[in-house]
Amino acid sequence: MLNKCLFLAGGYGTRFLPATKAMPKEMLPILDKPLIQYGVEEAVAAGLTEIGIVTGRGKRAIEDYFDVNFELEHHLQGSARETKIQALTSLTDSCRIAYTRQKEMRGTGDAILTGQIIVGDSPFAVVLSDDLCLHPTKGILEQMVEVYQQHQCCVVAVEEVPAELTERYGIIDGVKQEDGTYLVHNLVEKPSSNEAPSNLGVVGRYILVPEIFDELMKTPPGYGGEIQLTDALGAIARRDKVVACRFQGIRFDCGSIEGFVAATNYCYEKLQR
């Protein structure tokens, strides 16, 4: 049963220094909600109510945020701002959240291995919160869950990226299928535009099967000297089945200042309509 979602929140967020020296990048707010709350809401809407969060040093604010604050709730009781906290309380009541800590920042693959103690021997989704994905009616994770239910294999979310930006993404080499998904033959981590096998880049949403743990254990450090999830998925795709979902919706790279500002402006304009 697919009901677990792992959030990778151990990174330093160096592109937002000095703000992220003391504040997790996942807690940066888009309007009045931190990035990670958007992700948890997306997961719960997709039926993924068992939430695991892989954190790191200086990330206690994430645990505090999803915890109960009796003093604040009592202070706001009966005021106009009480509804602000009620929405968060409703969210945390609809799911269970567990935490574990990544000892070293050794890449997404190592972070997922760290989270194995939470997800166990079950299929699970993975979210990188600094990719803010929005759709008015059906979230990206919900779309991916439907693809997983049909294909019963690892699923990656992809979107078209400009040729000059392929070196920022994992790029798939795949063939489009009748249902609109892509059968992935290989994945390449951050290739140059001349070496990219396509213009379809993987974004921060995945559904993985337990086989990924064995593959990650034998995956050597790759790009940047880190254990790359892309390399492990590529190895699985070369011998088994991996499917790419070209999702419907809009995605902002909120790990960059430009993307963060664009997401803020988009959400503010939407609020004003």
Phi, psi and omega per residue, in radians:
M1 nan 2.262 -3.119
L2 -1.610 1.738 3.119
N3 -2.447 0.235 -3.086
K4 -2.014 2.536 -3.139
C5 -2.448 2.247 -3.100
L6 -1.882 2.168 3.104
F7 -1.765 2.225 3.130
L8 -1.668 1.871 -3.004
A9 -2.327 0.646 -3.101
G10 -1.757 -0.141 -3.047
G11 -1.206 2.840 -3.082
Y12 -1.430 -0.393 -3.102
G13 1.158 0.778 -3.006
T14 -1.138 -0.403 -3.140
R15 -1.235 -0.195 3.119
F16 -1.977 0.291 3.029
L17 -1.129 2.542 0.137
P18 -1.535 -0.044 -3.074
A19 -1.000 -0.691 -3.060
T20 -1.452 0.096 3.025
K21 -1.116 -0.587 -3.110
A22 -2.158 -0.062 -3.068
M23 -2.270 2.158 3.111
P24 -1.020 2.428 3.141
K25 -1.087 -0.493 3.123
E26 -1.173 -0.274 3.129
M27 -1.680 0.019 3.071
L28 -1.115 2.296 -3.026
P29 -1.544 2.398 2.870
I30 -1.759 1.885 -2.928
L31 1.043 -1.988 -3.024
D32 -1.923 0.248 3.129
K33 -2.272 2.423 3.083
P34 -1.242 2.731 -3.107
L35 -0.929 -0.739 -3.048
I36 -1.166 -0.476 3.105
Q37 -1.194 -0.675 3.065
Y38 -1.004 -0.726 -3.140
G39 -1.161 -0.742 3.132
V40 -1.148 -0.690 3.085
E41 -1.061 -0.731 3.115
E42 -1.092 -0.729 -3.136
A43 -1.137 -0.836 -3.111
V44 -1.091 -0.677 3.117
A45 -1.110 -0.430 3.120
A46 -1.576 0.083 3.139
G47 1.505 0.191 -3.141
L48 -1.674 1.500 -2.978
T49 -1.751 -0.047 3.055
E50 -1.763 1.767 -3.001
I51 -1.776 2.240 3.017
G52 -2.044 2.403 -3.132
I53 -2.198 2.105 3.079
V54 -1.613 1.974 -3.084
T55 -1.917 -2.995 3.104
G56 -2.624 -2.928 -3.141
R57 -1.052 2.443 3.079
G58 1.328 0.313 -3.073
K59 -1.934 0.292 -3.108
R60 -1.069 -0.407 3.142
A61 -1.043 -0.524 3.126
I62 -1.163 -0.805 3.112
E63 -1.104 -0.750 3.138
D64 -1.092 -0.657 -3.080
Y65 -1.102 -0.746 -3.106
F66 -1.528 0.042 3.110
D67 -1.574 2.927 3.099
V68 -1.339 2.421 3.040
N69 -2.161 1.571 -3.028
F70 -1.071 -0.700 -3.096
E71 -1.112 -0.794 -3.136
L72 -1.141 -0.787 -3.114
E73 -1.101 -0.664 3.091
H74 -1.167 -0.694 -3.129
H75 -1.126 -0.633 -3.081
L76 -1.510 -0.185 -3.061
Q77 -0.993 2.210 3.118
G78 1.467 -0.074 -3.129
S79 -1.650 2.953 3.140
A80 -1.156 -0.388 -3.098
R81 -1.591 0.047 -3.134
E82 -1.065 -0.616 -3.125
T83 -1.133 -0.430 3.130
K84 -1.047 -0.748 -3.094
I85 -1.492 -0.413 -3.120
Q86 -1.140 -0.616 3.134
A87 -1.113 -0.705 3.102
L88 -1.191 -0.719 3.116
T89 -1.074 -0.726 3.106
S90 -1.081 -0.678 3.127
L91 -1.131 -0.857 -3.102
T92 -1.192 -0.460 3.072
D93 -1.263 -0.360 -3.069
S94 -1.622 0.018 -3.139
C95 -2.588 2.996 3.025
R96 -2.060 2.415 -3.059
I97 -2.164 2.280 3.074
A98 -2.212 2.712 -3.047
Y99 -2.261 2.580 2.919
T100 -2.527 2.817 -3.012
R101 -2.040 2.303 3.062
Q102 -1.427 2.169 -3.048
K103 -1.227 -0.718 3.131
E104 -2.300 2.656 3.105
M105 -1.487 1.568 -3.054
R106 -2.053 0.480 3.045
G107 1.774 2.947 -3.108
T108 -1.113 -0.614 3.136
G109 -1.091 -0.766 3.118
D110 -1.152 -0.651 3.113
A111 -1.089 -0.695 3.127
I112 -1.194 -0.691 3.047
L113 -1.053 -0.664 3.091
T114 -1.090 -0.632 -3.114
G115 -1.402 -0.055 -3.132
Q116 -1.032 -0.576 -3.134
I117 -1.097 -0.390 3.134
I118 -1.574 -0.842 -3.013
V119 -1.482 -0.410 3.085
G120 1.154 -2.573 -3.056
D121 -1.712 0.998 -3.094
S122 -2.386 2.704 2.978
P123 -1.144 2.624 -3.085
F124 -2.704 2.718 3.043
A125 -1.631 2.780 3.077
V126 -2.274 2.375 3.132
V127 -2.227 2.322 2.901
L128 -1.806 1.937 -2.945
S129 -1.140 -0.407 -3.117
D130 -1.335 -0.086 2.873
D131 -1.635 1.800 3.127
L132 -1.548 2.028 -3.096
C133 -2.009 2.230 -3.039
L134 -2.271 2.448 3.022
H135 -2.598 2.424 -3.026
P136 -1.151 -0.474 -3.052
T137 -2.223 -0.617 -3.082
K138 -2.314 1.913 -3.099
G139 -1.093 2.824 -3.096
I140 -1.085 -0.721 3.113
L141 -1.102 -0.673 3.105
E142 -1.097 -0.708 3.074
Q143 -1.086 -0.710 -3.111
M144 -1.236 -0.607 3.079
V145 -1.065 -0.701 3.108
E146 -1.109 -0.690 3.101
V147 -1.146 -0.747 3.118
Y148 -1.073 -0.756 -3.128
Q149 -1.068 -0.509 3.128
Q150 -1.417 -0.692 -2.986
H151 -1.847 -0.349 3.091
Q152 0.938 0.884 3.126
C153 -2.679 3.128 3.076
C154 -1.083 2.433 -3.140
V155 -2.241 2.325 3.063
V156 -2.073 2.544 3.071
A157 -1.575 2.352 -3.130
V158 -2.323 2.724 2.993
E159 -2.524 2.784 3.081
E160 -1.198 2.387 3.101
V161 -2.211 2.575 3.090
P162 -1.045 2.582 -3.094
A163 -0.974 -0.644 -3.092
E164 -1.287 -0.117 -3.126
L165 -1.926 0.084 -3.116
T166 -1.044 -0.485 -3.111
E167 -1.270 0.023 3.050
R168 -1.767 -0.101 -2.975
Y169 -2.255 2.831 2.801
G170 -1.413 2.269 -3.051
I171 -1.973 2.370 -3.110
I172 -1.595 2.617 2.916
D173 -1.984 1.882 -3.027
G174 -2.661 3.026 -3.130
V175 -2.137 2.313 -3.130
K176 -1.215 2.410 -3.141
Q177 -1.832 2.991 -3.065
E178 -1.072 -0.543 -3.111
D179 -1.478 0.101 3.104
G180 1.621 -0.194 3.072
T181 -1.437 3.020 3.107
Y182 -2.073 2.296 2.995
L183 -1.426 2.043 -3.013
V184 -1.532 2.231 3.071
H185 -1.659 -0.503 -3.119
N186 -2.877 2.790 3.010
L187 -2.269 2.453 -3.129
V188 -2.152 2.237 -3.092
E189 -1.459 2.045 3.021
K190 0.869 1.011 3.109
P191 -1.391 2.755 3.003
S192 -1.215 2.876 -3.124
S193 -1.067 -0.528 3.138
N194 -1.292 -0.428 -3.073
E195 -1.823 -0.138 -3.090
A196 -1.178 2.273 -3.130
P197 -1.333 -0.233 3.105
S198 -2.828 -3.048 3.041
N199 -1.920 0.363 -3.139
L200 -1.762 1.912 -3.103
G201 -1.742 2.497 3.124
V202 -1.397 2.310 3.092
V203 -1.907 3.135 -2.929
G204 -1.351 0.855 3.044
R205 -2.445 2.222 -3.127
Y206 -2.467 2.699 2.832
I207 -2.166 2.197 -3.025
L208 -2.136 2.631 3.059
V209 -1.777 2.796 -3.049
P210 -1.008 -0.392 3.104
E211 -0.977 -0.418 -3.086
I212 -1.065 -0.542 -3.099
F213 -1.154 -0.790 3.092
D214 -1.078 -0.682 -3.132
E215 -1.179 -0.707 3.133
L216 -1.165 -0.602 -3.138
M217 -1.072 -0.535 -3.127
K218 -1.834 0.138 3.110
T219 -1.468 2.109 3.123
P220 -1.300 2.798 3.059
P221 -0.949 2.395 -3.115
G222 -2.060 -2.220 -3.096
Y223 -0.978 2.271 3.134
G224 1.264 0.178 -3.117
G225 1.273 0.304 -3.103
E226 -1.938 2.804 3.064
I227 -1.426 1.948 -3.007
Q228 -1.681 2.222 3.044
L229 -1.027 -0.647 3.140
T230 -0.993 -0.727 -3.135
D231 -1.121 -0.743 3.137
A232 -1.150 -0.723 3.117
L233 -1.157 -0.639 3.094
G234 -1.083 -0.713 3.118
A235 -1.110 -0.727 3.107
I236 -1.146 -0.735 -3.101
A237 -1.105 -0.560 -3.106
R238 -1.255 -0.341 -3.125
R239 -2.137 -0.237 -3.053
D240 -2.434 -2.610 -3.024
K241 -2.023 2.199 2.974
V242 -2.316 2.377 -3.092
V243 -2.081 2.457 3.072
A244 -1.859 2.351 3.132
C245 -1.888 1.979 3.050
R246 -1.469 1.673 -2.912
F247 -1.294 2.781 3.010
Q248 -1.669 2.302 -3.131
G249 2.387 -2.948 -3.109
I250 -2.187 2.499 -3.094
R251 -2.271 2.389 3.105
F252 -2.079 2.327 3.048
D253 -1.465 1.541 -3.085
C254 -1.439 0.114 2.973
G255 -1.407 -0.169 3.058
S256 -1.953 2.650 -3.132
I257 -1.106 -0.716 -3.139
E258 -1.073 -0.782 3.136
G259 -1.179 -0.652 3.130
F260 -1.117 -0.762 3.121
V261 -1.154 -0.732 3.126
A262 -1.082 -0.714 3.121
A263 -1.137 -0.727 3.129
T264 -1.088 -0.805 -3.138
N265 -1.111 -0.734 -3.138
Y266 -1.072 -0.839 -3.105
C267 -1.182 -0.608 3.118
Y268 -1.187 -0.761 3.126
E269 -1.121 -0.658 3.101
K270 -1.136 -0.667 3.132
L271 -1.145 -0.557 -3.078
Q272 -1.364 -0.282 -3.091
R273 -1.278 nan nan
